[in-house]
């Protein structure tokens, strides 16, 4: 879908529909000094364009912030999965199968501390 976009650097700051066909050519030329005529990917709303995309070299590109956000979410999911997969380990201590000096237990505690720390860091960020 063709629309007009206004760009500051690479950041999209305004999105407008195409001008009507009967608009004065001088007015249209003035308008096109400020706005770029661009083919917007199907299904993207104006709000999504403004919040989540840059316009670089004539193409729409997801912003780094959005990609970083996605990576952070994936990292959180990965940590949750690790915690879920390893939630049986404390039972080994409780049941007495392992003692508190067992290297498997110590390795678990070390890795869990690192993962919890990272999870807390990510939780402090707005994802």
C-alpha positions as CSV (number, residue, x, y, z in Angstrom):
1,X,0.0,0.0,0.0
2,X,1.5,3.4,-1.0
3,X,1.6,6.1,1.6
4,X,3.5,9.2,2.4
5,X,6.0,9.1,5.3
6,X,8.0,11.9,6.9
7,X,11.4,10.8,8.1
8,X,13.9,12.4,10.5
9,X,17.2,10.6,10.0
10,X,16.0,7.1,9.7
11,X,13.1,7.4,12.1
12,X,9.6,7.6,10.7
13,X,7.9,10.6,12.4
14,X,4.6,10.9,10.4
15,X,2.5,8.7,8.1
16,X,-0.1,10.1,5.7
17,X,-2.4,8.6,3.0
18,X,-1.9,9.5,-0.6
19,X,-3.2,12.8,-1.8
20,X,-6.4,12.8,-3.8
21,X,-5.9,12.8,-7.6
22,X,-7.5,16.3,-8.0
23,X,-5.1,18.1,-5.7
24,X,-3.3,21.1,-7.1
25,X,0.1,20.1,-8.6
26,X,1.9,23.0,-6.8
27,X,0.4,21.9,-3.5
28,X,1.4,18.3,-4.2
29,X,4.9,19.3,-5.1
30,X,5.2,21.3,-1.9
31,X,3.9,18.3,0.1
32,X,6.3,15.9,-1.6
33,X,9.3,18.1,-0.4
34,X,8.5,17.0,3.2
35,X,7.1,13.5,2.6
36,X,8.5,10.4,0.9
37,X,6.2,8.3,-1.2
38,X,6.7,4.7,0.0
39,X,5.3,1.2,-0.4
40,X,4.2,0.2,3.1
41,X,4.3,-3.6,3.8
42,X,0.8,-5.1,3.9
43,X,-0.8,-5.4,7.3
44,X,1.2,-2.7,9.0
45,X,-0.7,0.0,10.7
46,X,0.5,3.6,10.9
47,X,1.1,3.2,14.6
48,X,3.3,0.1,14.0
49,X,5.3,2.0,11.5
50,X,5.9,4.9,13.8
51,X,6.8,2.8,16.8
52,X,8.6,-0.2,15.4
53,X,10.2,0.6,12.1
54,X,12.9,2.8,10.6
55,X,13.1,3.8,6.9
56,X,16.7,3.0,5.8
57,X,17.9,3.1,2.1
58,X,14.3,3.1,0.8
59,X,13.2,0.1,2.9
60,X,11.3,-0.4,6.2
61,X,13.5,-2.0,8.8
62,X,12.5,-3.1,12.4
63,X,14.1,-0.8,14.9
64,X,17.0,-2.1,17.0
65,X,14.9,-1.4,20.1
66,X,12.3,-3.8,18.9
67,X,14.9,-6.4,18.0
68,X,16.6,-6.0,21.3
69,X,13.2,-6.4,23.0
70,X,12.6,-9.6,21.1
71,X,16.0,-10.9,22.1
72,X,15.4,-10.1,25.7
73,X,12.0,-11.9,25.7
74,X,13.7,-14.9,24.1
75,X,16.4,-14.9,26.7
76,X,13.8,-14.7,29.5
77,X,11.9,-17.7,28.0
78,X,15.2,-19.6,27.8
79,X,16.0,-19.0,31.5
80,X,12.5,-20.0,32.5
81,X,12.9,-23.2,30.5
82,X,16.2,-23.9,32.2
83,X,14.6,-23.4,35.6
84,X,11.7,-25.6,34.7
85,X,13.9,-28.4,33.4
86,X,16.1,-28.3,36.5
87,X,13.5,-27.9,39.2
88,X,14.0,-31.5,40.2
89,X,17.6,-31.0,41.4
90,X,16.7,-29.6,44.9
91,X,14.7,-32.8,45.5
92,X,18.0,-34.8,45.4
93,X,19.2,-32.8,48.4
94,X,15.8,-33.1,50.2
95,X,15.6,-36.8,49.7
96,X,19.3,-37.3,50.7
97,X,20.4,-38.8,47.4
98,X,23.0,-36.0,47.2
99,X,24.7,-34.2,50.0
100,X,25.4,-30.4,50.1
101,X,29.0,-30.9,48.9
102,X,28.0,-32.9,45.8
103,X,29.6,-31.2,42.7
104,X,26.3,-31.6,40.7
105,X,24.5,-29.6,43.5
106,X,27.2,-27.0,43.6
107,X,27.2,-26.6,39.8
108,X,23.4,-26.2,39.9
109,X,23.6,-23.5,42.6
110,X,26.2,-21.6,40.7
111,X,24.3,-21.8,37.4
112,X,21.0,-21.0,39.0
113,X,22.5,-17.9,40.7
114,X,23.8,-16.7,37.3
115,X,20.5,-17.3,35.6
116,X,18.5,-15.7,38.4
117,X,20.8,-12.7,38.3
118,X,20.3,-12.3,34.6
119,X,16.6,-12.8,34.9
120,X,16.5,-10.0,37.5
121,X,18.5,-7.7,35.2
122,X,16.0,-8.4,32.4
123,X,13.0,-8.0,34.7
124,X,14.3,-4.5,35.6
125,X,14.2,-3.5,31.9
126,X,10.9,-2.9,30.3
127,X,10.2,-5.7,27.9
